[in-house]
Amino acid sequence: MSNNISRFLVPLIIFQVFLLTIQFIIGMWINLFAPMNIPIPQHYNGMMGMMSGYLMSVMIQIPEIMAHMMVGILIGLLAFISLFISFFTKKLLIIILVAINGFLTLIAGIYGLMFLLGGMQNNILSFIMSIGFIGIVFSDFGIIYFIDRIDTPASKTNTNAISILKERYAKGEITKAQYDQMLADLAKK
């Protein structure tokens, strides 16, 4: 059961890597070609003024930012779904890696939004967003690597044991009844 759930995580994580690639390309496009000196008007007071006024004016001037944010929201949603699914694996290492992935997704998203709301001028916020992004990529590959490592050894050992059993039966070292009993025992594992 756990193996099937773990294998269900892999396509989600691969899709997240795909979205991260799209996110990176859009981010580089914005970084290279979008005007980064959009001033923050003084008449936008408070957080709601920033969210409704300044943010919308930036997205009208740089529509790629809207796409960048929407892909980021999808990445966050996938991180949340992956975390939910990881609890069913009952594998602590996978749960921890997926939780780290979700935390880094949250960090990248929050600092990206802070960078945008700060007039895209505070490079420290951009740097923290980038570190979160890089961490997400590493955690994604870590999740895929460890899912494979945790799930594979038992199946390889079982396959190896079955091939040894077949060889022993073929050589006449064990009877048909012994072969069937041992094969049934291996199937239970």
C-alpha positions in Angstrom: 0.0 0.0 0.0 2.7 2.4 1.0 4.7 1.7 -2.1 1.7 2.7 -4.3 1.2 5.9 -2.4 5.0 6.7 -2.7 4.8 6.1 -6.4 1.8 8.5 -6.7 4.0 11.2 -5.2 6.6 10.9 -8.0 4.4 12.3 -10.9 3.3 15.2 -8.6 6.9 16.0 -7.8 7.9 15.7 -11.5 5.0 18.0 -12.4 6.3 20.5 -9.8 9.7 20.4 -11.3 8.1 21.1 -14.7 6.2 24.1 -13.2 9.4 25.3 -11.5 11.1 25.3 -14.9 8.3 27.4 -16.3 8.5 29.6 -13.3 12.3 30.0 -13.8 11.8 30.9 -17.5 9.1 33.5 -16.8 11.2 34.9 -13.9 14.3 35.3 -16.1 12.1 36.9 -18.8 10.8 39.4 -16.2 14.3 40.0 -14.8 15.8 40.6 -18.2 13.1 42.5 -20.1 10.5 43.9 -17.6 10.9 47.5 -16.2 12.0 47.0 -12.6 11.7 50.6 -11.6 7.9 51.0 -11.2 7.5 53.6 -8.4 5.2 52.9 -5.5 2.6 55.7 -5.5 2.0 57.4 -2.1 -1.8 57.3 -2.4 -1.8 53.5 -1.8 -2.1 53.3 1.9 -2.0 50.1 4.0 -1.8 46.5 2.8 -5.2 46.6 1.0 -4.2 49.7 -0.9 -1.0 47.9 -2.0 -2.8 44.7 -2.9 -5.6 46.3 -4.8 -3.9 49.3 -6.3 -0.1 49.0 -6.8 -0.1 45.2 -7.4 -2.8 45.5 -10.1 -1.0 48.4 -11.7 2.2 46.4 -11.8 0.4 43.4 -13.4 -1.1 45.6 -16.0 2.3 47.1 -16.9 4.1 43.7 -16.7 1.5 40.9 -17.5 4.3 38.3 -17.2 4.2 38.9 -13.4 0.6 37.6 -13.3 1.7 34.4 -15.1 4.7 34.1 -12.7 2.4 34.4 -9.7 -0.2 31.9 -11.0 2.5 29.3 -11.7 3.8 30.0 -8.1 0.3 29.4 -6.7 0.1 26.1 -8.6 3.5 25.1 -7.2 2.3 25.9 -3.7 -0.9 23.9 -4.3 1.2 20.9 -5.5 3.4 21.2 -2.4 0.3 21.1 -0.2 -1.2 18.1 -2.0 2.2 16.3 -1.9 2.5 16.9 1.9 -1.0 15.6 2.4 -0.2 12.4 0.4 3.2 12.0 2.0 1.5 11.3 5.4 -0.1 8.2 3.9 3.4 6.8 3.0 4.2 6.4 6.7 7.8 7.0 5.8 9.3 9.7 8.0 12.1 10.7 5.6 9.7 11.3 2.8 7.3 13.2 5.1 10.2 15.4 6.3 11.5 16.0 2.7 8.0 16.9 1.5 7.5 19.2 4.5 10.8 21.0 3.7 9.7 21.3 0.1 6.4 22.9 1.3 8.3 25.3 3.7 10.7 26.4 0.9 7.8 26.9 -1.4 6.1 29.1 1.2 9.4 31.1 1.7 9.9 31.6 -2.0 6.3 32.8 -2.4 6.3 35.1 0.5 9.6 36.7 -0.3 8.7 37.0 -4.0 5.5 38.8 -3.1 7.4 41.1 -0.6 9.9 41.8 -3.4 7.1 42.8 -5.7 5.3 44.9 -3.1 8.5 46.6 -2.3 8.8 48.0 -5.7 11.1 45.3 -7.0 14.0 47.2 -5.6 15.1 45.1 -2.6 17.5 42.6 -3.9 17.8 40.8 -0.5 14.2 39.7 -0.9 14.9 38.6 -4.4 17.9 36.6 -3.2 15.9 34.9 -0.4 13.2 34.0 -3.0 15.9 32.5 -5.2 17.4 30.5 -2.4 13.9 29.1 -1.7 13.5 28.3 -5.4 16.8 26.4 -5.5 15.9 24.6 -2.3 12.6 23.5 -3.8 14.5 22.0 -6.8 16.9 20.1 -4.5 14.2 18.8 -2.2 12.2 17.7 -5.3 15.1 15.6 -6.5 15.7 14.4 -3.0 12.2 13.2 -2.7 12.3 11.3 -6.0 15.7 9.8 -5.1 14.6 8.6 -1.6 11.3 7.3 -2.8 13.2 5.1 -5.2 15.8 4.1 -2.6 13.2 3.3 0.1 10.8 1.3 -2.2 13.3 -0.5 -4.4 15.5 -2.6 -2.2 12.6 -4.8 -0.9 11.4 -5.5 -4.4 14.9 -6.2 -5.7 15.6 -8.6 -2.8 12.3 -10.3 -3.4 13.0 -10.7 -7.1 16.5 -12.0 -6.4 15.1 -14.5 -3.9 12.6 -15.8 -6.4 15.3 -16.2 -9.0 17.5 -18.1 -6.5 14.5 -20.3 -5.6 13.8 -21.0 -9.3 17.4 -22.0 -9.8 17.4 -24.3 -6.8 14.2 -26.0 -8.1 15.7 -26.3 -11.5 18.8 -28.0 -10.1 16.6 -30.4 -8.1 17.8 -29.2 -4.7 14.3 -28.7 -3.5 11.0 -30.5 -4.2 7.9 -29.0 -5.9 6.1 -28.8 -2.6 9.1 -27.0 -1.0 9.3 -24.7 -4.0 5.6 -23.8 -3.8 5.8 -23.2 0.0 8.8 -21.0 -0.3 7.3 -19.1 -3.2 4.1 -18.5 -1.2 6.3 -17.3 1.8 8.1 -14.8 -0.5 4.8 -13.6 -1.9 3.7 -12.7 1.7 6.7 -10.4 2.1 
